[in-house]
Amino acid sequence: MKTVACIVTEGFAPFEFGVACEAFGLDRSDDGIPNFDFRIVTPDPGAVSSKMGFSINVENDLSFAYEADLVVVSPTPRQYWSRIDERVLDVVRDAVARDAWVLSVCSGSFVLAAAGVLDGLRATTHWMYAKAMAEMYPKIEVDPDVLYVQDGHIITSAGTAAGLDACLHLLRQELGAEMANRIARRMVVPPQRDGGQAQFIVKPLPEVQSLSLAPVTDWMLENLRLDLTVDQLAAKAHMSPRTFARRFKADYGATPAAWLARQRIIHAQRLLEQTDLGLDRIAYESGFGSAAVLRQNFSRVLGITPTAYRARFCCTRDDMKTDAAAPASVAEKELEPVA
């Protein structure tokens, strides 16, 4: 992926638009991260007003989007859902037809829906708009409870921060886990929130610091190779298993098992990228037990085998070589999820 077109139209949301600019438009070459040819495009170049009362000047029409490897669709205000510019719909259809990446943020998914490219697929949008999307487009399986959904090269995401999660998810596929983690660290955001997490966290910050589950999740990250059970984790947190499971889901938006599985995949990715360890050793270090179990989980989650992933992302640069068999550093650990 080398070229990125971000489509903005009247009434665009500044934050979500900024997410695309932050993820794909910044020069991070000083950190060893490749740059993208990132351009903002619109049907009629000139001043494009935001929903916050200010305008930006967009110099590019939609022609670049017909060649871009990724087309990002910014949110579309509700009043425009029934009259989306046909020129934008054509760009989206063309991108899907040529198997380019298409990523919508928040209500930008209504553009994809209007283009017909989500028919028969599972997709998401901001939970406030999910019912409207399901009613307007009954051929789409709308999931209101997740952060983002990927189907082939189409990614739909929920509101605000979930758009950033979706962008990092895509960057992880295109650049590898280490590069995506570097970008996340520059942004000071969690390196990976799984798309299946809840759109909103019941209690994002514990009322009393001593009740935080962070010490338990830190311990989980340091002991990925162990067979961790809810009973063990609950004992670490000094809670009953039922209370612990409920608190974990409320604080992290995922079950302990789902959260742990994602951390194991991420650690396996780091080992594949940064070491020459065999699959059996990587499976042991990341808690999968055997190479066969590692292959099964890796392929199911990432759609690629560990061997193919290593061939694509293995890095031999000296500054990237670390004792990757050790637990993730504090900087690479999951931060407290944010809504």
C-alpha positions as CSV (number, residue, x, y, z in Angstrom):
1,M,0.0,0.0,0.0
2,K,1.6,3.2,-1.2
3,T,-1.1,5.7,-2.1
4,V,-4.0,6.9,0.1
5,A,-7.0,9.1,-0.9
6,C,-9.2,10.6,1.9
7,I,-12.6,11.7,0.7
8,V,-14.1,14.7,2.4
9,T,-17.5,16.2,1.6
10,E,-19.7,19.0,3.0
11,G,-20.3,18.6,6.8
12,F,-17.3,16.4,7.4
13,A,-16.3,15.6,11.1
14,P,-13.0,17.2,11.9
15,F,-11.8,14.6,14.4
16,E,-12.5,11.6,12.3
17,F,-11.0,13.4,9.3
18,G,-7.9,14.0,11.5
19,V,-7.7,10.4,12.3
20,A,-7.0,9.5,8.6
21,C,-4.5,12.3,8.4
22,E,-2.7,11.2,11.5
23,A,-2.6,7.5,10.5
24,F,-1.6,7.9,6.9
25,G,-0.5,11.4,6.2
26,L,2.4,12.1,8.6
27,D,6.1,11.8,7.7
28,R,7.5,9.1,10.1
29,S,10.5,8.2,8.0
30,D,12.8,9.3,10.9
31,D,11.4,6.3,12.8
32,G,12.0,3.9,9.9
33,I,8.3,3.9,8.8
34,P,7.5,4.3,5.1
35,N,5.5,7.3,4.0
36,F,2.3,7.1,2.0
37,D,1.4,9.4,-0.9
38,F,-1.6,10.8,1.0
39,R,-4.0,13.2,-0.6
40,I,-7.3,14.8,0.5
41,V,-9.9,14.7,-2.3
42,T,-13.4,16.0,-2.9
43,P,-15.9,16.0,-5.8
44,D,-15.5,19.8,-6.4
45,P,-12.2,21.2,-5.3
46,G,-12.2,24.4,-3.2
47,A,-13.6,25.2,0.2
48,V,-15.3,22.3,2.0
49,S,-17.1,23.2,5.2
50,S,-17.0,21.0,8.4
51,K,-19.8,20.4,10.8
52,M,-18.0,22.6,13.3
53,G,-18.4,25.8,11.2
54,F,-15.0,26.1,9.6
55,S,-13.8,25.1,6.1
56,I,-10.7,23.6,4.6
57,N,-9.4,24.2,1.1
58,V,-9.2,20.9,-0.8
59,E,-7.1,21.2,-4.0
60,N,-7.7,17.7,-5.4
61,D,-10.7,16.3,-7.2
62,L,-11.6,12.6,-7.1
63,S,-9.3,11.5,-9.9
64,F,-6.5,10.4,-7.6
65,A,-8.9,8.2,-5.7
66,Y,-9.3,6.0,-8.8
67,E,-5.7,5.1,-8.5
68,A,-5.2,4.9,-4.8
69,D,-4.4,1.7,-2.9
70,L,-6.6,2.9,0.0
71,V,-9.7,5.0,-0.2
72,V,-10.7,6.5,3.2
73,V,-14.3,7.7,3.6
74,S,-14.9,10.4,6.2
75,P,-18.1,10.6,8.2
76,T,-21.2,11.8,6.3
77,P,-23.8,13.9,8.2
78,R,-27.3,12.4,8.6
79,Q,-28.9,15.0,6.4
80,Y,-26.8,13.8,3.4
81,W,-27.4,10.0,3.8
82,S,-30.2,10.0,1.2
83,R,-28.4,12.2,-1.3
84,I,-24.8,11.2,-1.4
85,D,-22.8,12.5,-4.4
86,E,-22.9,9.9,-7.1
87,R,-19.3,10.7,-8.0
88,V,-18.2,9.6,-4.6
89,L,-20.3,6.4,-4.9
90,D,-18.6,5.6,-8.2
91,V,-15.1,6.0,-6.6
92,V,-16.1,3.5,-3.9
93,R,-17.5,1.0,-6.3
94,D,-14.4,1.3,-8.5
95,A,-12.1,0.8,-5.5
96,V,-13.9,-2.4,-4.4
97,A,-14.0,-3.7,-8.0
98,R,-10.2,-3.4,-8.4
99,D,-9.7,-4.8,-4.9
100,A,-8.2,-1.7,-3.3
101,W,-8.6,-1.1,0.4
102,V,-11.7,0.9,1.4
103,L,-12.0,2.1,5.0
104,S,-14.9,4.1,6.4
105,V,-14.9,6.0,9.7
106,C,-18.1,6.3,11.7
107,S,-21.0,7.3,9.5
108,G,-18.8,7.1,6.4
109,S,-20.1,3.6,6.3
110,F,-23.4,5.0,4.9
111,V,-21.5,6.0,1.8
112,L,-20.3,2.4,1.3
113,A,-23.8,1.2,2.0
114,A,-25.3,3.6,-0.6
115,A,-22.7,2.4,-3.1
116,G,-24.0,-1.1,-2.6
117,V,-20.6,-2.6,-1.7
118,L,-21.7,-3.8,1.7
119,D,-24.7,-5.8,0.5
120,G,-24.5,-9.3,1.9
121,L,-21.6,-8.4,4.2
122,R,-21.2,-7.7,7.9
123,A,-20.4,-4.1,8.7
124,T,-20.5,-1.6,11.6
125,T,-21.0,2.1,12.2
126,H,-21.4,4.3,15.3
127,W,-23.9,2.5,17.6
128,M,-26.2,5.6,17.5
129,Y,-26.6,5.1,13.8
130,A,-26.7,1.3,13.6
131,K,-30.5,1.0,13.7
132,A,-30.9,3.5,10.9
133,M,-28.4,1.7,8.8
134,A,-30.1,-1.7,9.3
135,E,-33.5,-0.1,8.4
136,M,-32.2,1.7,5.3
137,Y,-30.0,-1.2,4.1
138,P,-31.6,-4.5,5.1
139,K,-29.1,-6.5,3.0
140,I,-26.3,-5.5,5.3
141,E,-25.6,-7.4,8.5
142,V,-25.1,-4.4,10.8
143,D,-23.2,-5.2,14.0
144,P,-23.6,-2.3,16.5
145,D,-21.4,-3.7,19.2
146,V,-17.9,-3.9,17.7
147,L,-15.2,-1.4,17.1
148,Y,-14.6,-2.3,13.4
149,V,-15.3,-5.0,10.9
150,Q,-13.1,-6.2,8.1
151,D,-14.6,-8.2,5.1
152,G,-12.0,-8.7,2.4
153,H,-10.5,-5.3,1.7
154,I,-13.4,-3.4,3.1
155,I,-13.2,-2.1,6.7
156,T,-16.0,-0.3,8.5
157,S,-15.5,1.3,11.9
158,A,-17.5,2.9,14.7
159,G,-17.1,6.4,15.9
160,T,-14.1,8.5,16.9
161,A,-11.4,6.4,18.5
162,A,-12.6,3.2,16.8
163,G,-11.6,4.8,13.5
164,L,-8.1,5.0,14.8
165,D,-8.2,1.4,15.9
166,A,-9.3,0.4,12.4
167,C,-6.5,2.4,10.8
168,L,-3.9,0.7,13.1
169,H,-5.5,-2.7,12.2
170,L,-5.0,-2.0,8.5
171,L,-1.4,-0.7,9.1
172,R,-0.6,-3.8,11.0
173,Q,-1.6,-5.9,8.0
174,E,0.3,-3.7,5.5
175,L,3.4,-2.9,7.6
176,G,3.6,-5.6,10.2
177,A,3.1,-5.6,14.0
178,E,6.3,-3.8,14.9
179,M,5.8,-0.9,12.5
180,A,2.2,-0.5,13.6
181,N,3.3,-0.5,17.2
182,R,5.8,2.2,16.5
183,I,3.1,4.3,14.9
184,A,0.8,3.7,17.9
185,R,3.5,4.7,20.3
186,R,4.0,8.0,18.4
187,M,0.3,8.6,18.7
188,V,0.4,7.5,22.4
189,V,-2.5,5.2,21.9
190,P,-3.0,1.4,22.6
191,P,-1.2,-0.5,19.8
192,Q,-4.1,-2.9,19.2
193,R,-7.7,-3.0,20.2
194,D,-9.4,-6.0,18.7
195,G,-12.3,-5.2,16.4
196,G,-14.6,-7.5,18.4
197,Q,-14.3,-5.3,21.5
198,A,-17.4,-3.4,22.6
199,Q,-17.9,0.1,21.2
200,F,-18.2,1.6,24.6
201,I,-16.7,0.6,27.9
202,V,-19.1,0.4,30.9
203,K,-16.5,1.8,33.3
204,P,-13.4,3.0,31.5
205,L,-11.6,4.0,34.6
206,P,-11.9,2.3,38.0
207,E,-13.3,4.6,40.7
208,V,-10.6,3.5,43.1
209,Q,-7.1,3.0,41.8
210,S,-6.5,0.0,44.1
211,L,-9.4,-1.8,42.3
212,S,-7.7,-1.4,38.9
213,L,-7.1,-4.7,37.0
214,A,-3.9,-3.3,35.4
215,P,-1.6,-5.3,37.7
216,V,-3.4,-8.5,36.6
217,T,-3.2,-7.6,32.9
218,D,0.5,-6.8,33.4
219,W,1.0,-10.2,34.9
220,M,-0.9,-11.8,32.1
221,L,1.4,-10.2,29.5
222,E,4.5,-11.4,31.4
223,N,3.2,-15.0,31.6
224,L,1.6,-15.5,28.2
225,R,3.3,-19.0,27.9
226,L,1.3,-20.2,30.9
227,D,-2.2,-21.8,30.7
228,L,-4.0,-19.0,32.3
229,T,-7.6,-19.6,33.6
230,V,-10.2,-17.2,34.9
231,D,-9.9,-18.8,38.3
232,Q,-6.2,-18.1,38.4
233,L,-6.7,-14.5,37.3
234,A,-9.6,-13.9,39.7
235,A,-7.4,-15.1,42.5
236,K,-4.7,-12.6,41.4
237,A,-7.3,-9.9,41.5
238,H,-8.7,-11.1,44.9
239,M,-12.1,-11.5,43.3
240,S,-14.5,-14.4,42.7
241,P,-14.3,-15.7,39.1
242,R,-17.7,-14.4,38.3
243,T,-17.0,-10.9,39.6
244,F,-13.6,-10.8,37.9
245,A,-15.1,-11.8,34.5
246,R,-17.8,-9.2,34.8
247,R,-15.3,-6.5,35.9
248,F,-12.8,-7.4,33.1
249,K,-15.5,-7.2,30.4
250,A,-16.7,-3.9,31.8
251,D,-13.2,-2.3,32.0
252,Y,-11.7,-3.8,28.8
253,G,-14.7,-4.4,26.5
254,A,-13.7,-8.0,26.0
255,T,-13.7,-11.3,27.9
256,P,-10.4,-12.3,29.6
257,A,-10.0,-15.2,27.1
258,A,-10.6,-13.0,24.1
259,W,-8.2,-10.3,25.4
260,L,-5.5,-12.9,26.2
261,A,-5.9,-14.5,22.8
262,R,-5.2,-11.2,21.1
263,Q,-2.1,-10.5,23.2
264,R,-0.8,-14.0,22.3
265,I,-1.3,-13.3,18.6
266,I,0.5,-9.9,18.9
267,H,3.4,-11.5,20.8
268,A,3.7,-14.2,18.1
269,Q,3.8,-11.5,15.4
270,R,6.6,-9.8,17.2
271,L,8.6,-13.0,17.5
272,L,8.0,-13.8,13.8
273,E,9.2,-10.3,12.8
274,Q,12.2,-9.9,15.1
275,T,13.6,-13.4,15.7
276,D,14.6,-16.5,13.8
277,L,12.9,-18.8,16.4
278,G,11.2,-21.9,15.0
279,L,7.4,-22.1,15.1
280,D,7.4,-24.6,18.0
281,R,9.4,-22.2,20.2
282,I,7.2,-19.2,19.1
283,A,4.1,-21.3,20.0
284,Y,5.6,-22.0,23.4
285,E,6.6,-18.4,24.1
286,S,3.3,-17.0,23.1
287,G,1.2,-19.5,24.9
288,F,-0.2,-21.6,22.1
289,G,1.6,-24.7,23.1
290,S,2.2,-26.2,19.7
291,A,3.0,-25.0,16.2
292,A,-0.3,-26.5,14.9
293,V,-2.3,-24.5,17.4
294,L,-0.3,-21.4,16.6
295,R,-1.0,-21.9,12.8
296,Q,-4.7,-22.4,13.4
297,N,-5.2,-19.3,15.6
298,F,-2.9,-17.1,13.5
299,S,-4.6,-18.0,10.3
300,R,-8.1,-17.6,11.8
301,V,-7.4,-14.1,13.2
302,L,-5.0,-12.7,10.5
303,G,-5.9,-14.7,7.4
304,I,-2.3,-15.6,6.8
305,T,0.0,-18.4,8.0
306,P,2.9,-17.7,10.4
307,T,5.4,-18.7,7.8
308,A,3.9,-16.4,5.2
309,Y,3.7,-13.6,7.7
310,R,7.4,-14.0,8.6
311,A,8.3,-14.0,4.9
312,R,6.5,-10.7,4.5
313,F,7.4,-8.8,7.6
314,C,10.6,-10.4,9.0
315,C,13.1,-7.6,9.7
316,T,16.9,-8.0,9.9
317,R,17.8,-4.4,10.8
318,D,20.1,-4.3,13.8
319,D,18.0,-1.6,15.5
320,M,14.9,-3.8,15.3
321,K,16.6,-6.9,16.9
322,T,15.6,-7.4,20.5
323,D,15.2,-10.1,23.0
324,A,11.7,-10.6,21.6
325,A,11.2,-13.8,23.5
326,A,10.8,-11.7,26.6
327,P,7.4,-10.1,27.5
328,A,6.4,-6.9,25.8
329,S,7.9,-3.8,27.3
330,V,5.7,-1.4,29.3
331,A,5.6,0.9,26.2
332,E,4.1,-1.9,24.1
333,K,1.6,-3.2,26.6
334,E,-2.1,-2.5,26.1
335,L,-3.1,0.8,27.7
336,E,-6.4,1.2,29.4
337,P,-9.0,1.2,26.6
338,V,-10.7,4.4,25.9
339,A,-14.2,5.0,24.6
